[in-house]
Amino acid sequence: MHRRTIDALEGIPSGFGPRVAYWQMKRGLSDADLAREAGISVELLKRIHAGEQEPSSSTRRKIAMALKVTVGKLLE
C-alpha cells in the first residue's frame, strides 16, 4: 500500500503520486486538465495518484512539464 506522509519541513507529501496531486492542486488543475496537458489518460493519472502504477520515465517528464516543475520535485 502506498503511504501518504507529509515532509515536516516543506509540507509536501512523499511519494510520486501524492506529489503529483500536491502540485496539481497548487496549479489548480483538474485531473482532466493535467491528463490532457501531459498527454496521458485520466485513468492512468488516477492510478499514478493512488500509487497503483509506477509511471515510465517518459510519463514522469510529461507530467512534470505539465505541472511546470522538475521531475526531481516529484521524486524527492
N, C-alpha and C positions, 0 to 999 in steps of 0.2 A: 504494500500500500504506500502511496506517495504521501510523505509527511509535509505538512504546510507549517513551517515555522517562520518567525519573524526575526530578522537580524536586528538585534537590540540597538546597534549603533546607527543604522540607517533607516530602520522601519520598513525595509524591503524584504518580501518573502524569499525564502530559499527554494531552490529547485527551478528548473527551466519553465515548466508550465505555470506555476504561480507567479514567476517574474514576468512572463508574457502578460498574464492577466493584470498584474500591477501596472505595467507600463501602458497597457491598453486602456485601463481606467484613467490613468493620468492624461492620456491623449484624447480621451472622450470618444473612443471608437467602439462601435458595436462589434459583435462577432462577425456579422456580415461585412461590415466596413473593412475590418482588419483582414479577413479572409480574401476579399476582393483585392485589396491593396497588395497583399502578399502573393496572390495568385494560387491560393490553396482553397480547398473546400471548407465550409463551415464545420462539417463533420470531423475533418482532420484537426481543425483548430480546437474543437471541443475535446477530442481525445488527448491532444497535447496538454490542454489546461488540466485535465483530470489525471495526467501522468500515465495514461493508458498506452500511449505511443511515444516513442523517442523519435524526434524528427531527424531527418538526414541533415548533413551539414549545409546542403543547398537550401533546404527549407528553413533552417535556422537563419541563414543570411537573408532570405526573403522576408521573414518575419521581422528581423532586426531593422532592415531597411524601411519596412512599412511603419515601424514604430519610431524611426529616427533615433535609434540607439545602436551602440556597437553590440556585436554578438557577445562580447565579453560581459557586458552589463546583464545579459540574460543568463550567463553561465556562472557568474561569481557566486 
